């Protein structure tokens, strides 16, 4: 009897077990689905613009790059198939801002308009040094921006 019982235990121990049933997956929590978009996207899209401050007079080039870096998202919409490059002269005197696309750009005229519109939306903060006043003559800066896609 002991031998039969032992044989029955050994035989059942060698049998293949049925596959385990998967655990139910809980529904996503409302906070998990509300991830910020910036955190979800970790790589730059292919059409992201490369902004380079080529020349600057009257202001630190890094400061100009930081100011116009705020427009990179809007500038990303100005790309065309195959990419391209455009050089934009920015002249800020007092409260006046002039933007001019330099000759030799490899973007079509519609993209030029898009670039000028995107750059014109950048908010240049007004200070006593850049708008002037009764005792402060207006100052400004001139810069050449190179934008590539």
For each residue, the residues with C-beta under 8 A, 3 or more apart:
1: 4 5
2: 5 6
3: 6 7
4: 1 7 8
5: 1 2 8 9
6: 2 3 9 10
7: 3 4 10 11
8: 4 5 11 12
9: 5 6 12 13
10: 6 7 13 14
11: 7 8 14 15
12: 8 9 15
13: 9 10
14: 10 11
15: 11 12
16:
17:
18:
19:
20:
21:
22:
23:
24:
25:
26:
27:
28: 32 33
29: 32 33
30: 33 34
31: 34
32: 28 29 35
33: 28 29 30
34: 30 31
35: 32 39 40
36: 39 40
37: 40 41
38: 41
39: 35 36 42
40: 35 36 37
41: 37 38
42: 39
43:
44: 48
45: 48 76
46:
47: 76 79 149
48: 44 45 72 76 149
49: 72 75 76 78 79 147 148 149
50: 147 148 149
51: 65 68 69 71 72 75 145 146 147
52: 65 145 146 147 148
53: 56 61 62 64 65 68 143 144 145 146
54: 87 143 144 145 146
55: 142 143 144
56: 53 59 60 61 64 141 142 143 144
57: 141 142 143
58: 139 140 141 142
59: 56 63 64 141 143
60: 56 63 64
61: 53 56 64 65 143
62: 53 65 66
63: 59 60 66 67
64: 53 56 59 60 61 67 68 90 141 143 145
65: 51 52 53 61 62 68 69
66: 62 63 69 70
67: 63 64 70 122 124
68: 51 53 64 65 71 90 119 122 145
69: 51 65 66 72
70: 66 67 122 123
71: 51 68 74 75 118 119 121 122
72: 48 49 51 69 75 76
73: 76
74: 71 77 78 117 118 121
75: 49 51 71 72 78 114 115 118 119 147
76: 45 47 48 49 72 73 79
77: 74 114 118
78: 49 74 75 107 111 114 115 118 147 149
79: 47 49 76 83 84 111 149
80: 83 84 107 108 111 149
81:
82:
83: 79 80 148 149
84: 79 80 105 106 107 111 148 149
85: 105 106 107 146 147 148 149
86: 101 102 105 106 107 111 112 115 146 147
87: 54 101 102 104 105 144 145 146 147
88: 99 100 101 102 115 116 119 144 145 147
89: 98 99 100 102 142 143 144 145
90: 64 68 97 98 99 119 141 142 143 144 145
91: 97 98 100 140 141 142
92: 96 97 98 124 130 140 141 142
93: 96 138 139 140
94: 130 131 132 138 140
95: 126 131 138
96: 92 93
97: 90 91 92 120 124
98: 89 90 91 92
99: 88 89 90 116 119 120
100: 88 89 91
101: 86 87 88 105 112 115 116
102: 86 87 88 89 105 144
103:
104: 87
105: 84 85 86 87 101 102 112
106: 84 85 86
107: 78 80 84 85 86 111 112 115
108: 80 111 112
109: 112 113
110: 113 114
111: 78 79 80 84 86 107 108 114 115
112: 86 101 105 107 108 109 115 116
113: 109 110 116 117
114: 75 77 78 110 111 117 118
115: 75 78 86 88 101 107 111 112 118 119 147
116: 88 99 101 112 113 119 120
117: 74 113 114 120 121
118: 71 74 75 77 78 114 115 121
119: 68 71 75 88 90 99 115 116 122 145
120: 97 99 116 117
121: 71 74 117 118
122: 67 68 70 71 119
123: 70
124: 67 92 97 130
125:
126: 95 130 131
127: 130 131
128: 131 132 133 136
129: 136 139
130: 92 94 124 126 127 138 139 140
131: 94 95 126 127 128 138
132: 94 128 136 137 138 139
133: 128 136
134:
135:
136: 128 129 132 133
137: 132
138: 93 94 95 130 131 132
139: 58 93 129 130 132
140: 58 91 92 93 94 130
141: 56 57 58 59 64 90 91 92
142: 55 56 57 58 89 90 91 92
143: 53 54 55 56 57 59 61 64 89 90
144: 53 54 55 56 87 88 89 90 102
145: 51 52 53 54 64 68 87 88 89 90 119
146: 51 52 53 54 85 86 87
147: 49 50 51 52 75 78 85 86 87 88 115
148: 49 50 52 83 84 85
149: 47 48 49 50 78 79 80 83 84 85
